[in-house]
């Protein structure tokens, strides 16, 4: 419940304050959002499966975001940033859709 409340507060604050992202951080924002969505869908799936743990969720959320950003940063330093960004999006996208399918099966028994 705290995670959902934090998400709602964050979205409302973002809409009201309209923050700007520094140019140097702009390549990492979409990757961070995808990584955060992966953690959220994983947390929802764990909650529905009855194995949700707050500590695991927070660590997963933060480590997903930081690791994805570090991979993209490393790719930028090596000159292959777009390829590694694409790889991160594909891997996390597969995980998101896998979790979404499990959530759908749990909710609709189909």
N, C-alpha and C positions, 0 to 999 in steps of 0.2 A: 504494500500500500504506500509506503514511503517513497518507493521508486516512481510510482505513478504520479504521486503528488509533486515530486521533484521535477518530473517531466513536464507536467502541466505548468508549474511555476516558471520553468525555463522557457517554454514556448511563449507564454504570455509576456515574460520579461523581454524576450527577443523581439516580439511583435511591437511592444510599446517603445522600447529603447532604440530599436533599429541600429544595432552595433555595426561598425565597419570592421572588416578583416584586413589586416596589413597585407600588402602585396606579397611579401615574402612567405606568408602563411597560407595564401589562397590555394596552392596546389594540394595542401594537406587537409583542408577542411572537408572536401567530399569523401576522402578516404576515412577520416575520423567519424563522419556521420554514418557511413556504411558499417564501420566496425562497431559503433554504438548500437546501431539497429540489430546487428548480429547478436550482441550481448542481450539486448532487450527481448528478442524473439527466443533466445536460449533460456532466459529467465522465465518467460511466460510458459514455455514448454516444461521446464522443471517444476514450475508451480502446479501445472495441471497434472503432471506425473506424481506429484506429492513428494518431490525430493529437493525442493527449493531451499537454498541456504543463503542468507544475507551476505555473509562474508565471501562466499564463492562468487556471488553475483557481482559484488563491488570489485573484487580482484579481477574477475573476467572482464568486466566493463572497462576498467582502467588499463589492464594489460592489452586488451584488443586494440584500443585506441592508440596507445603508445607504440605498440609493436607495428601496427599498420603504418603509422606515421614514420617510424624509424626505417621501415623497409622502403618507403617511397623516398625518404631523405637519402638513404644509401644509393638508391637508383639514380637520383638527381646528381649525386656526387660522382657516380660512375658514368654518367651520360646516358643512362637507359631508364630514366624516370618514368616515361610514359609506358614502357613495357612492364615495369614492376607495378605501376599503378593499375594497369589493366589486370595483371595477375592477382593482385590483392582484391580487386573488385570481383573478379570471377570466383575466387575461392570463397570469399565472404558471401557473395550472392548465392552460391550453391548451398552454403550453410543456412542462410536465411530462408531459402525456399524449402530446404529439408525440414527445418524447424516449423515453418508455416504449414507444411503438409502434415506433420505430426500433430500440430495444434488442431488442424481441420479434422483429422481422423478422430482425435479425442473429443472434440466438441460435437461433431455430427455423426460420429460412429460410422464413418464412411471412408 
